[in-house]
Structure formats: structure tokens, C-alpha cells
Amino acid sequence: MNPEETGPFLPHSGYRKLRSYKVAEAVYDATVAFCRRFLPHDRRLADQMVQAARSGVRNISEGSGAAATSRRTEMKLTNVARASLSDELLGDYSSFLVQNGLRVWPKDSREALAMRARLARDVAPVQRAPAGKVVLTGLSGLSDFVAQATPELAANAMLCAVNQAAYLLRRQLQSQGRSFLEEGRFTERLHTARTLARSSDQVARSETPRCPTCGKPMFRRTAKTGSRSGLSFWGCSAFPNCKGTRPLTDQTSRTSPTGPGNPTN
């Protein structure tokens, strides 16, 4: 974006449109459902998993807001979100499966590929499920699926979702790094905005004529009385102490600032 149009603030916000945020939010909601169902006896582990999932989604939104003045803070918080999901929550779901003697799906297995394909869409088209079988209907249905599926299905679905969120956040970090290099930091944009403002002010002042009587800047004014009533002219900014005037040319009338009107003789 052009600093002259946006001012000193860096492009920011809009996190709700990010796919990484949508997936992380679904992971958070589904983790709450998972822990309530499968870990009611282990409140400490459940709290840790929920906090890790919450960190994943909330740091995305916080980083988006911080981006207005600091790309560094945005990237730091995005990486905290990624680490909370991939380095903490992912391990908890894997441990749940192992500790309960359940199978961890290989990432390229038929089951994992099918689950990832459904999670890639908010609402995935599926055929009518056989009686007694639970089918994931897309990312928006992850919490409902976890609340009804077998422990192995539920935990593996969460592994797929967490992996997807972590992948998207890694991509997001790369994009933020490129933006940092291209757009610069807040202090750099602040300096650019100040420089542009000062340059514009200097140009405006250089195009304003000086009073032929006292040498002070002049303002564009309009005669209100006399034979020149309604016509514009340059009048001294020190009026009424100085009544110096200049004729208004076509060139200066298009570019010079306008001051308070005063009558002329």
C-alpha cells in the first residue's frame, strides 16, 4: 500500500478472513468438546489442552491487531500460535492415542487423506452415512463429529485438523516475513509519512506569493464590495495592518491555499 494513502500505520486486521484463523478456531471448539467427553477425570491435562488450543486461535487475532505498528510483534505472536498447536496440542492428541492403545493414522494413509480432504472445506459433500456411523461433514462440523465419534476417529480427526492449522500458520509466517521486507517497519513508514507531509507543506508555501509591501505570505481572498466585487485576489496575511495586494493569476489560483476573505478597495 502507498504510505501517502494509508498514513504511518501498516496494513492490519482482517484476521477473521484467514483460513488459518478459521481452522484454529474450529480446533479450539472441538478440543473443548474432546476434553469434556474423553478427559473428565484428568482436569489438569484437559485444561492444558484447551489452553494450547485457545493460544492457537487468540494469538492469531492479537498478532493481526499488533501488525498496525509492529510486523515483528505480528510474526512473534503468529509463531506462538503455531507452536501452541504443533509443538504442544499435537503431541497431546498423539499421546492420547498411544496411551489408550489406539492407532495413530500415518499422514498418507487412506483414512488420513479422506479426513484432510473433508477438513479442507467448511462443508464437505458426503453421502448418507449408514445407521450408527458418524461422518465428518467438513470443518464446521468438527465439534459435532468429535462429540459422537469413537475415540480413535475423534483423536485422529483432531490430529489432521491441528496439522492443517500448523501448516497454514507456517505459510502465514513466510508471507509476513515477505511483507516485513517489502513494506518496512512502522518507524520507517512514520518517517515516510512525515517527509511526505513536510514536502507537501513546503510546496504549498513556495507557491504562495509574498506581499509586495511587507514581504509576508499572502492568502487568496475575494472582493466583497466595489467595482471588483466577486473577483479573487491575493491579500496580505497581516491585514488589516498591511493592505498589500497582488492580482490572482490562473496558475496560482489552482494551487494556492485560501485564507479568510476580506474586502478590498
N, C-alpha and C positions, 0 to 999 in steps of 0.2 A: 504493500500500500504506500501511497505518497504521503510523507510526513506533513506536507502542506495541507492535506485534506483531513488527516486523522489527528493532527496535533502530536504531542510528545508520547502519547500512550501507544503501546504495542497492541496489535490485534489480539483479542482475548475473548473469553466466554464461548458460548455455543457448545458446551460440553455435552448437552443432552442429545445432540445430533450424532455424537461419536458412537461408532459401533462398539468400541472398547468399553464405553460407559454403559451401554445397554446390556452387554454380556456380563460385565462386572456386577451390575445391579441385579440381574437375574440370578447370578451365583450367590449373592448376598441373601436374597429372599429364599432361595432353595436351601442354602446352608442352615438357615433358621429352621426350616421345615425338617431337614435331615436330622439335626441335633435334637429337636423335640421328640422325634419319633424313635431314633436309634440310640441316643446317648442320654436318656433322662437320669441314669444312675451315675453319670460322670459329669457333674456340673462344671468342674474346672476345665476339662477338655472341651466341652461344649462351648463354654464362654470364650476360650482361646480361639476356637474355630470361627465363631461368629465375629469376634473382634478382627480376625485376619481378613474375613470376607468384607466386613464393613470398611476396614482400612483400604481395601482394594478399590471400592467404589467412591468413598469420600475423598480420597487423595486426588482422584481424577478431577472432581469438581473444584476442589480447593486450588489445585495447580492451574486450572483454567482461569480462575479469577486472578491468581497471582501473576499470570502472564502479562497483565496490563503494564506492570512496571519491572518485571524480572523474568527473563527467559530461563535464567539459572534456577530460580525457585520452582518454576513450572516443571523443568526437567527433573529436578530433585524429587518433587512430590509424585510425578509420574512414575519414577523409578521405585519409590516407596510402595506405590500401588502394585507395581509389577512384582516386587519382592514379596509382599504380603501374600500374594496369590500363588506365585510359582515356587517360592522358597519355603513357604510355611503351610498354607492351606493344602496345596497339592500333596505334600508329604503326609498330612493328617489323614486324607482320604485313602492314600495308598496303605498306610499303616492299619487303618480300619479293616480293609480287605484282608491283608495278611494276617492280622491278629485274630480274625474270625474264620480263617481257613477258606476264604473266598478267592476266586480267580481275579487277577488283575489283567484286563484285556491288553494285549500288545497293541501299540498305536496303529499298526497296519492290518489288524485283524478285521474280519468281516463285520463283527459287531461294532467295533470302534468306528469304522468308516461310515457305517449306516447312522450311528448316533451323531457323529460330527456333521453329517450332511443335513440332518434334521435341525441340529442346533444352529446351523448357518442361516436359517430362516426364522423370522418371527413366528410364522405359522406355516408348518410344513404339511403338504397334502399327504394323507395316509389313508390306506384302505381301512374298512371297518375291521376293528380288532375282534378276534374270536372271543367268545364268552370267557370271562375270567382273566384275560390277558390285558395288560396295561401297555399302551403305546405312547411314546413321546410325540406330541403334536407340534413341536417347534420350541424355540427359545421361550416364548411367552407361556408355555405350558410346563416348564421345567419344575416349578414348585409342586404343581399337582402330580406330576409324574413321580417325584421323589416321595411324596406323601402316600403313594399307593404301590409302587414297585417293590420287588424283592430287594433285600439289602445289597446283593451283588449288582443288580441292574442300577439301583439308585446311586451307589457309590461310583460305579464306572461312568455313569452319565455325568456325575459331578466332576470326575477326572477329565472327561472330554471338554466340559464347559470351562473349567479352570484353565486348562491348556490353551483353549481358544482365546480366552481373555488375556492370558500372559503373552501369547503370540501377537495379538493386536497392540498391546502396550509396548512391546519391543519395537514394532513398526512405528508406533506413535513417537517413541523416543528418538528414532532416527529422523523422522520428519521435523521434530522440534529442534534437533541439532542443526539441520539444514537451515531452518528459519533463523536460528540464532546467528549463523554465519552470514546470511543474506540481509537480514534486517538490522543487525546490530543490537546493542543493549539500550535500555531506557535512557541512560545518561547521554548516549550518543544521539538519540532522537531528540532529547531535550535540548541539546546544544544546537542541533539542526533547526529545530523549531524556532529557537531564539534568533539564530542567524537569519532565517527567512523573515521573521518579523522585523528585525532591525534593518534588513536590506529594503523591505517594502517601505518602512518609515523614512529611510534616507532618500529613496527615490521620490516619494511624495513631497518631501521637503525641498529637494533640489528642483522640482518643477514648480514650486510656489514662488512667485516673483517677490522682490523686496521693494519696500516703499521708497520712492524717489526722494522723499523729504527726510525721513528719519532712518531708513535702512532696515526697519523691522519687517517680519513676514507679513504678507497680505492675505486676506480672505476674499472669497468670491461673494459678492453682495448684489442686491437688486434694488434699483432706484424705485422709491415709492411715490415720489412727487416730482413735479417739474416737467420740463419738456422731454426728459429721458425716462419718464416713469415706465416701469416694467422691463427696462433693459438691465443686463448684468454688467458688472464692472469689478475691478479689483479695488478693495478699500483697505486702508492700513489697519492692522490689528490693534493699534494703540488708540483708535478712535474712541472718544471724541477729542482726546488730547492732540492727536495728529489727524489731519483730514486729507492726507495724501491719497491719490487715486491713480490707477492705470487702466487703459482700455483692455477689455477682455477679448483675446484672440480665439479663433476656432480651435487651435491646438490645445491651449491651456484649459479651455472650458471643458474638455473631455477628460482631463487627467488630474485636475487640481481639487483640493478639498474645499468645502463650503463652510464659511463661517456665518455668524449671525448677521442678518441683513440690517442695513442702516440706510437712511435716506441720504441723498446727495443733492447738492445744489447745482 
